[in-house]
Amino acid sequence: MSDTAPDPRNPSEADLEAFRAEVTAFVSEHAVPNADYAACKSFQAKLADAGLGGIVYDRSYGGAGLSKAHDRVYREVSSKFPTMSNDFIISHGMCLPVVNDFGTEEQKRTFLPDNIAGRTLWCQMFSEPGAGSDVASLQTKAERDGDEWIINGQKVWTTLAHVSDYAVLIARTDPEAVKHAGISMFILPMDAEGVEVRPINQIDGGRHFNEVFFTDVRIPADNLLGELNNGWNQATAMLMYERVAIGTAGAGRISTPNFKLLKAAAKAGDMLEDENVRQDMMRIYSMETTKSLLALRTRAEMQSGRAPGPGGSLGKLFGSVIQWRMREITMNMAGPGSQAWPADDVAGGDLAKQTVGSFSSSIAGGTDEIQRNIIGDRVLGLPRDIAVDRGVAFRELRVGTQV
Ligand SMILES: Cc1cc2nc3c(=O)[nH]c(=O)nc-3n(C[C@H](O)[C@H](O)[C@H](O)COP(=O)(O)OP(=O)(O)OC[C@H]3O[C@@H](n4cnc5c(N)ncnc54)[C@H](O)[C@@H]3O)c2cc1C
């Protein structure tokens, strides 16, 4: 028998099997299907209490201090309950790695333990009315005043801002620089005076995202995240994490949620023997299997130590292509019931929710066209888009309300 303690960052196969048993027992006891926000939050707290929260993050920041191999095992086991982490995709999939990568020691010790344990929820404030795909055209500004930054401007489409405690915000700090160079990243407490959140009502009856207005919002100078005017590079890193988080959701095993939805609908409508329906089901099954394999590869690349690269856009785009195909299929299967539902049925049917919600996957986290541009430019090495604003100071550009 070895007399050395196991190295948590370099586990043996036996260590990983023991860990799998531990996670399986935890998940079977605490996870529930169709979790809402309250259930997600309580699950994250229990995970952290059990030493299983923030698997790859240091213990001094509230993480489990384990390896990427442990993380893979955790994902495999927990992917049977995808809704348990739904509301934390932005908080944990994007804000946590960015604060960990760019935060000071003090920021990490202050913010990461509560983030990991789900005691605080974080949102991402990039998009503005005049800056979405071209987010570097943003106009929200942060000006230094003594020991504080003063923020003025507006964000839009901020998912979960209405329930978040903090935001990772990007704002313009140097309008004289070219547009990508004068941006910085901040940690914004959502309860700061002058932050106003207005919910946006969605077509499916949901209220997941918001407009956010800033009027002379003062935050401490220490809330600058990373280097001054390096916000664009950090935002790019965060977008890569975002695409990986979206494109590899449920990664860890072959996952076919849309196929299962179609199969249940076909069974309910007595259409399982219909040749066209069967073909459609198999097409979606093949596409979802391919997407899962792609996600497994992306995760394996990250586990081998590579930072998420533009290849993350492939998974994100493919997920969106599946939604486009699903929209056609559900409309063929359910007719008007795929788009409308009785007024007294607030939630609507599964197929209807699928159809009206399907458009968002082509926009959220960067549109399909932008993913195709990234794949063309940075994966396939095709010539870049023409940029008429290269070398021009932001103040000189005609963007948003700036003319
Ligand atoms: C469900 C959902 C959740 C979201 N959550 C957040 C969030 O939490 N935080 C946040 O900051 N943002 C969020 N967003 C916003 C999202 O990131 C933007 O909507 C997205 O980047 C597109 O920007 P836009 O809406 O301004 O469209 P635009 O950029 O104005 O694009 C309009 C159209 O032009 C096309 N287009 C633009 N530029 C090019 C180009 N160079 N080449 C080819 N085509 C181009 C686009 O593909 C699109 O079809 C969310 C969006 C959705 C739908």
The ligand as an SDF file (V2000), in Angstrom:
LIG
                    3D

 53 58  0  0  0  0  0  0  0  0999 V2000
  -32.0440   34.7170  -25.1800 C   0  0  0  0  0  0  0  0  0  0  0  0
  -30.9990   35.8100  -25.2300 C   0  0  0  0  0  0  0  0  0  0  0  0
  -30.2230   36.0530  -24.1200 C   0  0  0  0  0  0  0  0  0  0  0  0
  -29.2420   37.0560  -24.1480 C   0  0  0  0  0  0  0  0  0  0  0  0
  -28.5230   37.3030  -22.9910 N   0  0  0  0  0  0  0  0  0  0  0  0
  -27.5840   38.2850  -22.9960 C   0  0  0  0  0  0  0  0  0  0  0  0
  -26.8650   38.5960  -21.7930 C   0  0  0  0  0  0  0  0  0  0  0  0
  -27.0720   37.9810  -20.7420 O   0  0  0  0  0  0  0  0  0  0  0  0
  -25.9560   39.5900  -21.8220 N   0  0  0  0  0  0  0  0  0  0  0  0
  -25.6880   40.3090  -22.9560 C   0  0  0  0  0  0  0  0  0  0  0  0
  -24.8170   41.1690  -22.9280 O   0  0  0  0  0  0  0  0  0  0  0  0
  -26.3720   40.0580  -24.1160 N   0  0  0  0  0  0  0  0  0  0  0  0
  -27.3180   39.0730  -24.1500 C   0  0  0  0  0  0  0  0  0  0  0  0
  -28.0300   38.7970  -25.3030 N   0  0  0  0  0  0  0  0  0  0  0  0
  -27.8070   39.6560  -26.4790 C   0  0  0  0  0  0  0  0  0  0  0  0
  -27.0800   38.9730  -27.6150 C   0  0  0  0  0  0  0  0  0  0  0  0
  -25.7320   38.7580  -27.2900 O   0  0  0  0  0  0  0  0  0  0  0  0
  -27.2480   39.8760  -28.8560 C   0  0  0  0  0  0  0  0  0  0  0  0
  -28.6300   39.9330  -29.1430 O   0  0  0  0  0  0  0  0  0  0  0  0
  -26.4840   39.3400  -30.0430 C   0  0  0  0  0  0  0  0  0  0  0  0
  -25.0990   39.4660  -29.8490 O   0  0  0  0  0  0  0  0  0  0  0  0
  -26.8790   40.0590  -31.3540 C   0  0  0  0  0  0  0  0  0  0  0  0
  -26.8120   41.4320  -31.2150 O   0  0  0  0  0  0  0  0  0  0  0  0
  -28.0200   42.3570  -31.6820 P   0  0  0  0  0  0  0  0  0  0  0  0
  -29.2750   41.8230  -31.0720 O   0  0  0  0  0  0  0  0  0  0  0  0
  -27.6450   43.7680  -31.3750 O   0  0  0  0  0  0  0  0  0  0  0  0
  -28.1470   42.1440  -33.2510 O   0  0  0  0  0  0  0  0  0  0  0  0
  -27.2550   42.8440  -34.3820 P   0  0  0  0  0  0  0  0  0  0  0  0
  -25.8180   42.7700  -34.0250 O   0  0  0  0  0  0  0  0  0  0  0  0
  -27.8270   44.1980  -34.6570 O   0  0  0  0  0  0  0  0  0  0  0  0
  -27.5060   41.8920  -35.6190 O   0  0  0  0  0  0  0  0  0  0  0  0
  -28.6400   42.0010  -36.4890 C   0  0  0  0  0  0  0  0  0  0  0  0
  -28.4480   41.0160  -37.6410 C   0  0  0  0  0  0  0  0  0  0  0  0
  -27.2970   41.3880  -38.4320 O   0  0  0  0  0  0  0  0  0  0  0  0
  -26.3980   40.2870  -38.5440 C   0  0  0  0  0  0  0  0  0  0  0  0
  -25.0080   40.7520  -38.5300 N   0  0  0  0  0  0  0  0  0  0  0  0
  -24.4810   41.6870  -37.6850 C   0  0  0  0  0  0  0  0  0  0  0  0
  -23.1580   41.8440  -37.9510 N   0  0  0  0  0  0  0  0  0  0  0  0
  -22.8360   40.9770  -38.9490 C   0  0  0  0  0  0  0  0  0  0  0  0
  -21.6290   40.6550  -39.6680 C   0  0  0  0  0  0  0  0  0  0  0  0
  -20.4770   41.2810  -39.3780 N   0  0  0  0  0  0  0  0  0  0  0  0
  -21.6710   39.7030  -40.6370 N   0  0  0  0  0  0  0  0  0  0  0  0
  -22.8430   39.0550  -40.9420 C   0  0  0  0  0  0  0  0  0  0  0  0
  -24.0320   39.3410  -40.3080 N   0  0  0  0  0  0  0  0  0  0  0  0
  -24.0210   40.2690  -39.3320 C   0  0  0  0  0  0  0  0  0  0  0  0
  -26.6800   39.4340  -37.3240 C   0  0  0  0  0  0  0  0  0  0  0  0
  -26.2780   38.0910  -37.5170 O   0  0  0  0  0  0  0  0  0  0  0  0
  -28.2080   39.5830  -37.1780 C   0  0  0  0  0  0  0  0  0  0  0  0
  -28.8550   38.6810  -38.0410 O   0  0  0  0  0  0  0  0  0  0  0  0
  -29.0220   37.8150  -25.3200 C   0  0  0  0  0  0  0  0  0  0  0  0
  -29.8010   37.5580  -26.4590 C   0  0  0  0  0  0  0  0  0  0  0  0
  -30.7940   36.5760  -26.4240 C   0  0  0  0  0  0  0  0  0  0  0  0
  -31.6140   36.3190  -27.6510 C   0  0  0  0  0  0  0  0  0  0  0  0
  1  2  1  0
  2  3  1  0
  2 52  2  0
  3  4  2  0
  4  5  1  0
  4 50  1  0
  5  6  2  0
  6  7  1  0
  6 13  1  0
  7  8  2  0
  7  9  1  0
  9 10  1  0
 10 11  2  0
 10 12  1  0
 12 13  2  0
 13 14  1  0
 14 15  1  0
 14 50  1  0
 15 16  1  0
 16 17  1  0
 16 18  1  0
 18 19  1  0
 18 20  1  0
 20 21  1  0
 20 22  1  0
 22 23  1  0
 23 24  1  0
 24 25  2  0
 24 26  1  0
 24 27  1  0
 27 28  1  0
 28 29  2  0
 28 30  1  0
 28 31  1  0
 31 32  1  0
 32 33  1  0
 33 34  1  0
 33 48  1  0
 34 35  1  0
 35 36  1  0
 35 46  1  0
 36 37  1  0
 36 45  1  0
 37 38  2  0
 38 39  1  0
 39 40  1  0
 39 45  2  0
 40 41  1  0
 40 42  2  0
 42 43  1  0
 43 44  2  0
 44 45  1  0
 46 47  1  0
 46 48  1  0
 48 49  1  0
 50 51  2  0
 51 52  1  0
 52 53  1  0
M  END
$$$$
